[in-house]
Amino acid sequence: MNASRSVILRGMTRDDVDAGLRLCRLSHWNQLARDWEQFLRLTPDGATVATDEAGVVIGSVATVRYAAAHRETETMTGRDSDARHDRDGDARLGRRQSDERLDRNDDDVAVELARRFSHPVPAIQDPATVTPHPIPGADDQNLGLRHLEPGTRHPVPASMAWIAMVLVDPAHRGSGIGTALLRRGLAHVADVTTVGLDATPLGRPLYEALGFRADTTLTRMRREPAPVKPVRASERNPLSRVRRATSADHDAIALLDGQASGLDRGAMLAWLHGGAPELAWVYDGAGGIEGAVLGRPGYAAIHLGPVIAPTANVAAGLVRAVLSTHGQDAVMVDVADDRAEWRQAVEALGFQAQRPFTRMYRGQWRPPADLTRLFAIIGPEFG
């Protein structure tokens, strides 16, 4: 095939979202339009598409930037103690805002909630503002690739970047387009200390060739629609302390996630909650909120993550809370392979292994994370 002689790389815009979804369906991926729009919103110039001579999108890559979480001196107990001073008012506000979400566009809610965090969500880039210009690249020139890209802007001063959505139309694979897209993604985040991604077995050799090294392995677990088994009397039951999350919980959830992941993902968490408040639950411990689960709808299944908890039992209780209202839906969650007790708990809830991923990094810096509390990632596309 000689199609690579006429491939063009250019910045992705909102007009390309449907084409991105077509690539997802061809590869049996779970993303919806809202996921693509989140990439364009958080990092307006961080996504690229490859097009053929007729202008048809045949490949993609996207990036997200995260700053390191602030290592706050205050503890969860201290923050929750201050919050309890005004708990009744916050609870009323949370209920009111939760009710309002049912009647509002989820993207409007996400933008509103993100104002509470350090990195507000910028607007999706208007295609009319894109100024094409050629980008030289010796390796890509050998493929006959031409590059059209908007000027680079970095709304988030990042310590870590995430590369995702490396997709190529099956009819055009094997001609170097995936490599060229990945190189373009890396060029977008060349100023970032460390770059991460979650690789499928098919993509791992490509990433290793470009300097990525394996860090840990994960497994996608999927649960088909089925009734949820009741908790047995002999089991420790954390459900009595699990409740639905409200907007009043956002700061506490963001702090928990920052301590577990080592990254400031507040805007991403707000977007998750704004898009699917029915999937957001928290666990109230002795000192306040000590666990949380968020999720998002998908094409083939609900995707849960992150799951943050002090123990595997609490993490399972949070997932069980979601299943109590979504047992009729297919649900999936991505778990680390080195957490045997957690894996067993997930399997006991009816999940089965579907496919593996390898978490890989390029660069020496790692976020100051406490991975003992991070039981599920957001997803391979968002880290």
N, C-alpha and C positions, 0 to 999 in steps of 0.2 A: 504494500500500500504506500502511496506517495502523498497521502493527505497532509502529512506534517509540513510539506513545503508551503502550504497556504494557511497555516494556523496563526491566529492573532491572539495575543494576550492583552487584555484591557481591564480596567477597573470595573467591578461589578456595581450595578445600580439596582434600585427597586424594580425597574423594568425587567430585570433578569431573574426575579424570584421564581416565576413559574418555570423557567428553564432549569433553575437549580433544583426545583422539586422533581422535574422530569429525571434528572440525574439520580436523585435519591431513590425514586421508584425503580429505576433500572438496576440499582445496586441493592434493592430491598432494604433501604435505610428508613428510619422511623420519623425523620424530621418533618415539620409542617412549615408553612409560609412564615409563621411568627418566629420560628427559630432563625431562618435566613435574615429576617428583618432585624433581629437582635444583633447579628454580626454587623450589619450596616449601620445600626444605631450606635453601638458602643465604639466601633472602630471604622468610621465612614470610609476611609481609604485603605482598609486592611483586607479586602476581599478582591479576588481576581477571577475572571472567567477566560476560558479559551474558546475561540470561535473558529469555525471553518470558513472557507472562502465565501460561502453564502451568508455568513453572519449567524449561523446556528451555533448555540452554546453547546460545546462538547466536553467541557471540563471545568473544574472549579477548585479554589482553595480559599480558606478564610482564616482570619487571625483574631485573637482577643488579647488584650493587655490587662495585667493585674499588678497593682502595687503591693509591696509587702505590707502585711497587717501591722498596725501600730502596736507596739508592745506596751499596752497601757499598764500603769502602776496600780490602778484600781482593780479589785477583784470582782468576780461576778456577784459575790455576796454584798459587797459595798454598793455596786450599781443597783442591785435589786432592792437593797435596803432603802436607797433614795427613791426608787420607783414606787415602793410600797407606800411611801408617804402620801402619794396621790393616786393610789391604786383604783379607788372607786371611780374617780373621774376618768382615768385612762380606760377603764373597762367600759364605761358608757360610751366614750369616744370610739373605742375599738369596735363595739357592736354597731354603732351608727355608721362608721366607715365601711365595715364589712357588709352591712345591708346595702349601702350605696354602690358597692362594687358590682352587685348583681345587675344593676341597671346601667353600667357605664362601660365604655370600650376598654378592654383590658390594657391596651397600650397606654391610654390616658392615665389609668391607675398606676401602671408601672413608672411612668414619668413622674407622677406626683409622689409616689413612695420613694423613688430614687433621690429626691431632693433631701431626704433625711441623711444621706450618706455622703462620703467625701468626694465622690466622682459623679456628678450629675450626668444624666443620659442626654447626649447631644441628638439633634434631629437627624433623621435619615437624609443622606445626601441627595440633593436634587440632580438628576442626570444632566440638566441644562448647565450646571456649574462645572462639569468636567471639561478640562482642557486637554485634549489628547496631545501627546508628544512621544517620539520614539525613545526607547530605552536600549542602549547597546548591551550586548551580552555575548561573549564569544561562544560559550557552550550552546546557547540557544540559537545563535546564527547558524550553527552546523545543522540544526533541525529545520532551518528555513522559517523560524518563528519571528514575528514582528510584535512589538510591544506598544500598547497604548494605555496610558495610565494617568490618573489625575495627580495633582501635586500632593505630596505627602504631608499629612497632618497627624499629630499624635495627641489626642485629647487626654490620654491617661499616661502620666509619667510612670513607666512600669519597671518592675524588677524581674517579672516573668511574663512571657508571652505564650500563648497557646495556639498551635496550628491545627486546623481541623478542616473537614469537608473536602479532603483531597479526593476528588471524584473525576473519573474519565468515562465517557460513553464507551460501553464495551466494544462497539464497532471501531473505535479509534485507539484502543489500548495497544501497547507494544511498540509505539512509535516515538516514545520519549516525551509525550505531552505531560504525563504525571510528574516526571522529574523536573521539567521546566516550570510547572505550576508550583511545585514545592520550593524550587529555588526562588521563585517570585515571592512566595510567602515568607521565606527566610529574609529576603531583601527588605520586606516591609518591617521586619522586627530586628534589623541588624543592630540597632542601638540598645537592645534589651540584653540584660546580663545572661539569662538562661531561657531557653525555649523548650517547651514540653509538648508532647502529643501522646495519644493512645493509638497504638498501631494494631491493625489486623494482621494475621499471619501473612496475607498477600502483600501488604505494604511494608512489613518490617525490613526486608532486605534493602529496599530503596532508602529507608530512613537511616539504616546503619551505614550505607555508602556515603551519606551526607553528614556523618559525624554524630548521629544520635546513638546513645547507649542505653541498654535496657536497665530499668530500675526495679520494677516489680511487675507481677502478672495479675490480671484480673479476669473474672468470668462474668459474662452476662447471664443472669438468672431470670427466667420467665415463668410466670404463673398464668395458666389458662383460666378462663372464667369458671368459678366453682364456689359453692357455699363455704363460708369461713367456719372452721371447727371452733367450738367454744373452748375457753380456757378451762383446763381441768382443775379441780380443787387442790390437787397436789402441786400445781405449778405456782411459781412466784408470778404474781399478776401486777405488772406496772400500769395496767390500763386505768386503774382508779386515779392515777395522777397524770394521765394524758388527756389533753383537751385541744380543741381547735385553736389555731394561732389567730391572733388579731393584729391589726396594724400597730397596736401598742407594744407588741412583742418584737418588733423589727430590730431595734437596737440590740436587744439581748441575743437574738438569733445571729445577727451579724458579728457580735463579739464572740459567741460560741464558735461560729464558722472560722473566724480569724484565728482563734487559738488552735483549732483543729487543723486547718489547712495552711496557716501561716501567711495567707493572702487576704487582701482587702477585696472582698467580692460582694460588697453591700449592694451595688447597683444590680448585679446579677440576681441576688436573692430577692430584691424588691420586684424585679421583673417576673421571677418564678411565682412569687406569692400573688402578684397582681393578675397573672394569667390563669391561676388555678388555686384560688383560696380554699376550695374544698379539699385539696390535697395537702394542706399545711396544718401540721399538728405539733404541739410542744409537750414536753415532759416537765412538770413542776417538781423539782427536788427540794431538799430541806432549805437550801439557800436561794431558791428562785428557779428560773428556767435552766435546766441542765441537759436538755435534749431537744432535738427538732428534726422534722422531716418536711421536705418540700417536694414538689413534683410538677410535671407538665404533661398535657395530652400529647399523643403522637399518632402517626398514621396507622400503625398496627397495634400499639399498646400504650398504656400510661407508662411514663418513665419516672421512677422515683429517684430522688437524689438532690441535694446531699442528705445523708442520714448521719446525724451527729448525736452521740449518746455517751454516758459514762460507762455503760456495760452492754454486752451483747443482748442481755435480757431486755434492757430498756429499748435498745434499737429494734428488737423484734416487736416489742409492744407498740412502738410508733408505727411500724409497717402494718401491724395487725389493725391499728386504728383506721388506717387508710382502707384496708381491705374490708372493714366492717361496713363501709358505705360504697365500696367499689368492687365487691366480690364478683359482680356480673361482668367485669371488664378484664381483659388481658392486662397484666402488669409486669414490668420488668425493672430490674435493679442491677447495678454493676458493683461487684464486691471483690475485695482483694483475696487472692488465693491463700495467703498466709494467716487468715483468720478462721481457724477450723471451727471454733465454737459458734461464731456468727454464721458461717456457711451452713452448719447443721440446723441452726435456728431458722434460717431462710428456707431450707429444704422442708423443715417441719411445717412451714406455712403453705407448702404446696408448690414452691418454685423448683424449677429444674434447669440444669446448665444448658445454655444455648450455644455460646461461642466465646472464645478467649480473646483477650486484648493484652498487649504489653505496653506498660507505661514507660516512655523513653524521654530522655533529656539530652540536650546539647548545651554545654556550659557547666561550670563547676558549682555555681551558687544554688542552694536549696532554701526554700522558705523555712522559717523557724516554726515548723508544724509539730503538733502532737497527734500523730496518726493513730494513736490508740483510741481516740475518740471519733475518728472519721470512719464510719462503717460503710458508706457508699459514696461514690463520686457523683457529681452533677450529671456527668455523661462524657463520653469520649470527645464530643464536640466542644464542651465548655470546661473541661478539667475537673 
